[in-house]
């Protein structure tokens, strides 16, 4: 194609290609402002956009086969930070950006390059940069679904599929490696046996000062009723009991009497497991009283 290459530029007036005469020179700030104001509001026709795209694609692009150095990337990043500081994208800009992103992702999906692109975006270096930038700050994605983040059902599904595949792959998720779950479980048991106060049940039961945290409503009701029945005894929620294989947490307990109370919610409780649990607790000297809905709300 005539004019395709690095030594020619397209004339803004006639559309022809001429050898540039400004190589190595720079415009003054005043000239830059004049050029900017003269082009304000101008738009390219679709034909011109297509022509420009064809000319500067592939080998016609000055950056074809090249990569910016780390220093250049930092300069560009710093310059963009200054230029964009305090600015908010308009609704039109957001739509244009979203439209362009959707076209790119559609093209990558058709080419089967989604995983390749995602790996490029989420490199270890990128993770570190994002982590350093966001450390100590609330995540802007917290509480948002993939659909809300990507704004497209297709993109959200593609991202969910990639995450699912990543989580299920032993190479990327150590929890799926042979014997890993057993090791993790054993470490958790040992840890909570040593530090029972750090278990989620204990933390939830403790709550803030003057509160009981987040136990279930039936459990709180049972707790209040036990306190009324045993006025002179110390009653505790989610009481930890150590045993040879780990730790049990009783819904409500009176430690001085070795007496525990369990609310048997069908969703969480299994009759066979409860019997086994009771036998172990019985050998340790504990007596367990099981309560249902009728017992508590009577």
Secondary structure as GFF3:
##gff-version 3
##sequence-region A 1 298
A	DSSP	beta_strand	8	10	.	.	.	ID=ss1
A	DSSP	beta_strand	17	19	.	.	.	ID=ss2
A	DSSP	alpha_helix	29	39	.	.	.	ID=ss3
A	DSSP	alpha_helix	46	55	.	.	.	ID=ss4
A	DSSP	three_ten_helix	58	60	.	.	.	ID=ss5
A	DSSP	alpha_helix	70	84	.	.	.	ID=ss6
A	DSSP	alpha_helix	91	110	.	.	.	ID=ss7
A	DSSP	alpha_helix	114	121	.	.	.	ID=ss8
A	DSSP	alpha_helix	124	134	.	.	.	ID=ss9
A	DSSP	alpha_helix	146	150	.	.	.	ID=ss10
A	DSSP	alpha_helix	153	168	.	.	.	ID=ss11
A	DSSP	three_ten_helix	174	176	.	.	.	ID=ss12
A	DSSP	alpha_helix	180	194	.	.	.	ID=ss13
A	DSSP	three_ten_helix	196	198	.	.	.	ID=ss14
A	DSSP	alpha_helix	200	206	.	.	.	ID=ss15
A	DSSP	alpha_helix	217	229	.	.	.	ID=ss16
A	DSSP	beta_strand	236	243	.	.	.	ID=ss17
A	DSSP	beta_strand	246	254	.	.	.	ID=ss18
A	DSSP	three_ten_helix	255	257	.	.	.	ID=ss19
A	DSSP	beta_strand	259	263	.	.	.	ID=ss20
A	DSSP	alpha_helix	271	283	.	.	.	ID=ss21
A	DSSP	beta_strand	287	291	.	.	.	ID=ss22
A	DSSP	alpha_helix	293	297	.	.	.	ID=ss23
###
